């Protein structure tokens, strides 16, 4: 049965652990390959990337809202507080 889930993902650069990228997809494995192949100009120079966190949503609308939050100032502060090691 195909999955209708929408995934909000957070990638971390293997080169620089402070570099993160947040995005939205329905196929996380394929999207990670895409980033690591240098297909995204925003992530190409910090390759390779690994999946640090993924959040699965049944409703695309809720996933888009969460992605938007993580990319906002307060969302970046949340990610720094909860995702950064140390």
C-alpha positions as CSV (number, residue, x, y, z in Angstrom):
1,X,0.0,0.0,0.0
2,X,1.5,3.4,-1.0
3,X,2.2,5.9,1.8
4,X,0.4,9.2,1.6
5,X,2.5,10.6,4.4
6,X,4.4,13.9,4.1
7,X,7.7,14.1,5.8
8,X,9.4,17.2,7.3
9,X,13.1,16.3,7.5
10,X,16.2,17.9,9.1
11,X,19.5,17.1,7.5
12,X,22.9,17.6,9.1
13,X,26.1,18.2,7.2
14,X,28.8,15.6,7.8
15,X,31.4,18.3,7.1
16,X,30.0,20.8,9.6
17,X,27.7,19.6,12.3
18,X,26.3,23.1,12.9
19,X,24.9,23.2,9.3
20,X,21.3,21.9,9.0
21,X,18.8,21.9,6.2
22,X,15.0,21.5,6.7
23,X,12.8,20.4,3.9
24,X,9.6,18.5,2.9
25,X,9.1,15.3,0.9
26,X,7.1,12.2,0.4
27,X,10.2,10.0,-0.3
28,X,13.0,10.7,2.2
29,X,15.5,8.2,0.8
30,X,15.3,9.7,-2.7
31,X,15.4,13.3,-1.4
32,X,18.6,12.5,0.6
33,X,20.2,11.1,-2.5
34,X,19.2,14.2,-4.4
35,X,20.8,16.5,-1.8
36,X,24.0,14.4,-1.7
37,X,24.2,14.4,-5.5
38,X,24.5,18.2,-5.4
39,X,21.1,18.9,-7.1
40,X,20.2,21.6,-4.6
41,X,22.3,24.8,-4.7
42,X,21.6,25.5,-1.1
43,X,23.0,22.1,0.1
44,X,25.6,21.2,-2.5
45,X,28.7,22.7,-0.9
46,X,28.0,21.1,2.6
47,X,27.7,17.5,1.3
48,X,27.5,14.8,2.4
49,X,24.2,15.1,4.4
50,X,22.7,12.7,6.8
51,X,19.1,12.6,8.1
52,X,19.1,14.0,11.6
53,X,15.4,14.0,12.3
54,X,12.2,13.3,10.4
55,X,8.6,14.0,11.2
56,X,5.8,12.1,9.5
57,X,2.4,13.7,8.9
58,X,-0.8,12.3,7.5
59,X,-1.9,15.8,6.4
60,X,0.3,17.7,4.0
61,X,-1.1,21.0,5.3
62,X,0.2,20.2,8.8
63,X,3.6,19.2,7.5
64,X,3.9,22.5,5.6
65,X,3.0,24.5,8.7
66,X,5.6,22.6,10.8
67,X,8.3,23.0,8.1
68,X,7.5,26.8,8.0
69,X,7.8,26.9,11.8
70,X,11.2,25.2,11.8
71,X,12.4,27.7,9.2
72,X,11.1,30.7,11.3
73,X,13.2,32.5,13.9
74,X,11.5,30.7,16.8
75,X,11.7,27.4,15.0
76,X,15.4,27.8,14.4
77,X,15.8,28.6,18.1
78,X,13.8,25.5,18.9
79,X,16.0,23.4,16.6
80,X,19.2,24.8,18.1
81,X,18.0,24.1,21.6
82,X,16.8,20.6,20.9
83,X,18.8,19.3,18.0
84,X,22.3,20.6,18.6
85,X,24.6,18.5,20.7
86,X,26.5,19.8,23.6
